[in-house]
Amino acid sequence: MRELIEHTEGINRLMARYGVKFGIYKGGEFHEQLFPFDAIPRVITHEEFQQLEKGLIQRVDALNLFLNIYTEKKRSYMTA
């Protein structure tokens, strides 16, 4: 168990070093924080996963649409 905790701390140091962060607005102010990482996996039920899966698919689809628009605009600027 101790090795897992030490591994988690090392991963968190690397994520801080390489800027693996996300930002949230809270109280009208922007706050940046590291993505949470835990070396000990969380076990969830099939039903819980089904709920999470819907949201994850929605977010991946939205991100892909954004990236498609971004790359199309970038191409149009490069060819102009």
C-alpha positions as CSV (number, residue, x, y, z in Angstrom):
1,M,0.0,0.0,0.0
2,R,2.8,2.4,0.8
3,E,4.4,1.9,-2.6
4,L,1.1,2.9,-4.3
5,I,0.9,6.1,-2.2
6,E,4.5,6.9,-3.1
7,H,3.7,6.3,-6.8
8,T,0.8,8.6,-6.6
9,E,2.9,11.4,-5.2
10,G,5.5,10.9,-7.9
11,I,2.8,11.1,-10.6
12,N,1.4,14.2,-9.1
13,R,4.8,15.8,-9.1
14,L,5.2,15.0,-12.8
15,M,1.8,16.3,-13.6
16,A,2.6,19.6,-11.8
17,R,5.9,19.8,-13.6
18,Y,4.4,19.3,-17.1
19,G,1.3,21.5,-16.4
20,V,-1.4,18.8,-16.5
21,K,-4.1,21.1,-15.0
22,F,-7.6,22.2,-15.5
23,G,-9.3,25.5,-14.5
24,I,-12.6,26.3,-12.9
25,Y,-14.3,29.6,-12.1
26,K,-15.3,29.8,-8.5
27,G,-16.7,33.0,-7.0
28,G,-16.0,34.9,-10.2
29,E,-12.3,34.0,-10.0
30,F,-10.3,31.5,-12.2
31,H,-8.6,28.7,-10.2
32,E,-6.2,26.3,-11.7
33,Q,-5.6,22.8,-10.2
34,L,-4.0,19.5,-11.0
35,F,-6.0,16.7,-12.4
36,P,-6.7,14.4,-9.5
37,F,-4.8,11.1,-9.7
38,D,-5.0,8.1,-7.4
39,A,-3.0,5.0,-8.0
40,I,-5.6,2.9,-6.2
41,P,-8.5,2.3,-8.7
42,R,-12.0,3.0,-7.7
43,V,-14.5,0.1,-8.2
44,I,-17.9,1.2,-9.5
45,T,-21.0,-0.8,-10.3
46,H,-22.2,-1.4,-13.9
47,E,-25.1,1.0,-13.3
48,E,-22.8,3.8,-12.1
49,F,-20.5,3.2,-15.2
50,Q,-23.5,3.4,-17.5
51,Q,-24.4,6.9,-16.1
52,L,-20.8,8.1,-16.3
53,E,-20.4,6.7,-19.8
54,K,-23.2,8.9,-21.2
55,G,-21.5,12.0,-19.9
56,L,-18.1,10.9,-21.1
57,I,-19.3,10.2,-24.6
58,Q,-21.0,13.6,-24.7
59,R,-17.8,15.4,-23.6
60,V,-15.6,13.4,-26.1
61,D,-18.0,14.2,-28.9
62,A,-17.9,17.9,-28.0
63,L,-14.1,18.0,-27.8
64,N,-13.9,16.2,-31.2
65,L,-16.2,18.8,-32.8
66,F,-14.2,21.6,-31.3
67,L,-10.9,20.1,-32.6
68,N,-12.4,19.6,-36.0
69,I,-13.5,23.3,-36.2
70,Y,-10.1,24.4,-34.8
71,T,-8.1,22.4,-37.4
72,E,-10.4,23.5,-40.2
73,K,-9.9,27.2,-39.3
74,K,-6.2,26.6,-38.9
75,R,-6.0,25.1,-42.4
76,S,-7.9,28.0,-43.9
77,Y,-5.5,30.5,-42.3
78,M,-2.5,28.6,-43.5
79,T,-3.8,28.5,-47.1
80,A,-4.9,32.1,-47.2
